[in-house]
Amino acid sequence: MRAIQVSEHGGPEVLVATELPEPAIGPDQVLVDTQAIGINFIDTYIRTGIYAQDVPYVPGSEATGVVTAVGSQVRDLAVGDRIAWSAGPGSYAEKVAVPAAVAVPVPEGVAAPVAASALLQGMTAHYLIESVYKPEPGETVLVHAGAGGVGLLLTQLAVARGVRVITTVSSDEKETLSRDAGAAEVLRYGPNLAERVRELTQGVGVAAVYDGVGKDTFDASLDSLRVRGTLALFGAASGPVPPVDPQRLNAGGSLYLTRPSLVHFTRDRAELLWRAGAIFDAIADGTLHIRIGATYPLAEAERAHRDLEGRKTTGSIVLIP
């Protein structure tokens, strides 16, 4: 089968298309012919070695496809089922052995590129706004990277519950996308960002900041919060944040700082199915629109990573085997 393999940590050039044996499945796994593969920033963290990973390995954790074989202990999946997953290692491949425990049924009418990019980003947006800080109608929040995959979904979910959303973007094109998702105000990154946020909130600050950018926005995020506000630092697209003196949280107004991760908000199958079901339901009823910003052939994973890290993409991006 065709797959992408990483033999050493480094830049996008280490993503090499190669032929590998078809994976064997264990008793609690299913074999899937992939139809579309999601690309996420966590893939770049692992590729560069920021997150530990032995080499060689096949990158990727999110995809969708059709079940072609079922392990002996699997009871709730069958050959021919369409499934998606966000925690299936080795997903940059034509065939993937997926643990049945992380597989989610894909409803009819959901296209493969949408299913492949809805779960990780969608469930991230869901846990941020449902479980990390759940804003009340009328509150104001700040969402960084408002035209990114998570940013667009988080904005839509927040607006649907009556929350005012301020976002940050880097271009006019991305501002249009963010406003189309429902952002009330769209700002550019820069040294006066927190000042602009406070102007838009009559000096009070926002109830929460959802920050997947990291190093470049962290200080502005803290400075944008109201008293007892929450900073949810869920990613580090610009690099990791240096060590923080907890006294800064006191000086900012008894602030809350958390570094959440999806794995801790899908701790069992019931929670996984709840969050995934909520996202697929929101897609079906029109609350959520999944923007597929670009698709790439599987063999062009290197180019896809370069575009993602160069902030040339908007919404979700996927590989097509």
N, C-alpha and C positions, 0 to 999 in steps of 0.2 A: 504494500500500500504506500501511497505518497504521504509524507509527513514533513513537518519542520522540526529540525533537531538543533539543539544548542550544545556545543562541545566545550565551550569556555565562556566565562562571563565577559560581557563587554557591550559594545554598541550594537545597533541594528544589524550590522554586517555579520554577527554571529548566528543569525537566523538563517539556516541553510536547508533548502529543500532536498530531501533524500528519499530513498526507498527503504522501508523497514518492514519486518515481518508483521503479519496481522496479529493484533493482541489476543492472547488467550484469556478467557473469562473465568473468574472464580465462581463458586456456588452462589454467592450473593451479588453477582454482577450481571449486566446485560451487555451485549455487543450491539453497537449502533453504527449504521452508515450515516455519517454526518451530512447535513444539508446546508448548514451555515454555522459559522464559528465567531463568537464575540471576541473583540479585542478590548482589553481594559488596561488602565494605567498600572495595575498591580503586575501585569505581565512584564512591563518594562522594569519595575523594581526587582523582580526575580531575575530577569535577564542580566541586569547590571551587577547583581550580587548584593544589593541593598537588603534583600530578604534571602536567607540562606536556602540553597538548593544544590544538591549534588549534580555534577555533570558526568556524562551527557544526559539530557532529558528532552522530552517533547513539551514545549510550553503550552499555555492555555488552560483554562478551567471552565469555560462557558461555551455551550454550543447547543444545537438542536439536531434531531435526526430521527431515523426510523429504526426500531429494534429489529435485529436480524437473528439473534440467538439469546436464550434466557438461561441463567444459571439454575442449578437444581433446587436451590432454596428460595428462589424468587416466586412470590405468589400473586403479586398485584400488577404485574406487567406481562405482556405477551408479544410474540413476534407480530410485527406490523404496527404496533403502537407508535405514535409520535410523542416524543418526550423532549424535554429541555433540561438543562442543568447548569449550575453556576459553580459547582465544586467537584468537577470531574477532571482530575489531572490528565495531561497529555491530549488536550482537545484540539491542538493544531494538527489534525490528521484526518484522513479519509474514513478511518474506522477508529472507534474509541471504546474501551472497556469501562463502563460507567457503573459505579456502585448503585444498586437499586435504591438505596436509602436516600440518595440525593436527586433522584430523577423525579421530574414533575410532569404530569400529563399536559399536553398542549391542546387547547380547545380548537375545535374546527373554526376555520376562517382566519386564524392567526398565521400570517405568512412566515416562512422560515427565517428570513433576516430579522423580523420583528421578535420572534420567539428567541432567537439566538442572542439578542441584545437587550431583552426586557428584564431578565431575571436579576443579574448581578447589580446593574444600575438601578433597576426598578425597586428591588428589595432594599438596596441601600437607601434610596430616597424614602421608602416606606418606614424603615426602622428609625431613620433620623427624625422624621416628623411625627411618628406614632409613639416611639419609645425612648428616644434620647431627649428631645424637647418637643412637646406637643403644644404648639401655639394656639391661643384662643382666637376666635374671630375678632378682628379689629386690631390685633397686635401687628407689629412690624418686625420682619426678620430680614437679614442680609444673606444672600446666597452668592458665593464667589463662583466664577466660571459659569455664569448664567446661561451660556449657549453650549456648554458641554453636555455630555449624556446625562449625568446625574443632575446637573443644574436645571436643565429643561424639565425633567420629570419632577424634581422637587418643587420647582416654581408652580407647575400645574397642580400638584397635590395641595400645596399651600393655598393657592388662590381659590381652589374648589371649596375650601372650608372657611373662606372669608378673611384670609390673612393678607396683609399688605406686604408685598415682596419688593425689596431693593436688590438689584443684582450688579455684578461687575462683569465687564467684558473688555476685549482688546481691540475691537474694530466696529465700524458702522454695520457691516453685514451681521456680525454677532449681536449687535444691539437690536437689530430688526427681529432676529430669531427670538431673543429673550423677551422682547415686548409682545411678540405674537404668542408666546407661552403664558403671558399674563402679568409680566413684571410691571409694577407701577412706576418705578424709577430705575434707570440703567446708568451706571457710572463707569468711568474708565479707571484703571489702576493708576496709582500715582501717590506722591508723598502727602497729598492733602485729602486722601480718601476718607479717613475717619472724620475729618472736619466736614466734608460734604454730607456724610451720613448723619451727623449730628444736626446739620442745618435742615435736613429733610425730616428730622424727628423733633423739631423745636428744642434742640439741645438735650433731649432725654437719652437718646441712644436706642438701639434695637433690643428686642427681647432675646434674640438668639442670632448667632452667626454660624452658618454651615460652610465650613472651609475645607475644601479638598485641594487647595493650592499649596498651602504649607508655608515654607520659609519666606516667600516674597510678600505674603499677605498677613502673616501672623500678628505682627505688631498693630497693624490697622484694625484687625479683627478685634483684638482686646480693647482697643481704644474706641471702638464703635458701640460697645455694649452699654446698656443701661445698668443701674445698680441691680445686683443679683442676676445679671444676664448670664447666658450660657454660650460658651464657645465649643462647638462640636468640630474638632479637627479630625476629619475622617480620611484625609489623604495628604500627599506631599508631592504634587505634580511639579513644583518648582524646587524641590529638595527638602530634606528633613529640617525640622525646627531645632535650633540649638537649645541646650538645657535652659530651663525657665526657673527663675526665683519665685517660689510661691507667694512671696510678699507682693508681687505685682498684682495678684488676684485680689488681695486685700485693698491695695491702693486704688484699684479700678472700681471698687464698690462691691466687695465680697462676691467676686465673680466665680462661676463654675467653668472648669476646663475639663473636657473629656476627650479621649482618643479612642473612639469606638471602632469596631470591626464587624463586618457582616457575620462572621462565623460565630460570634458571641450572641447574635440576635436570631440565629437559626439553629438553636442548640439541640432541638429534637425534630422529628418528622412533622409533628403537629404544627410547630411554629413555622417550619419551612413551608408547609402547604398553606397555612394561613396567609403568610406574606405573599407567596407566589400567586395564590388565588385572588388576593386583593388586587394585585397588579394586573392580572389577566382580566378580571372583572372590570377594572377601570379602563382598560383598553377597549373592551367590548361595549361599554356604555358611553364611550366618547370622552370620559374625564381625562384620559391620558392619550396623547399622541406620541408615538415613538418615532423620532426623526432618525432615519438612516442617512447619515451624512455622506458615506462613501462605502463602496464595496470593492474588494480586491480579490484576485485569484489567490488561492492558498500559497502558490509559489512566490507571491509578491509580499509575503509577510514583512520582509525587511523594509520595503517602501511604506507599508502601512504604519510600522512603528516610527519611521522617520517623520511621517506626516503628523502622527499623534503627538510626538514629543516636540515637534516644531510648532504646535498649536495651529496647524493648517486645517484641522478638521472641526466639524461641528456635529453635535448630536452623537449618535452611535456609529461605529464603523465595524464592518464584518468581513471575514474571509469566506470565500465560496470555494469548496473543494472541486 
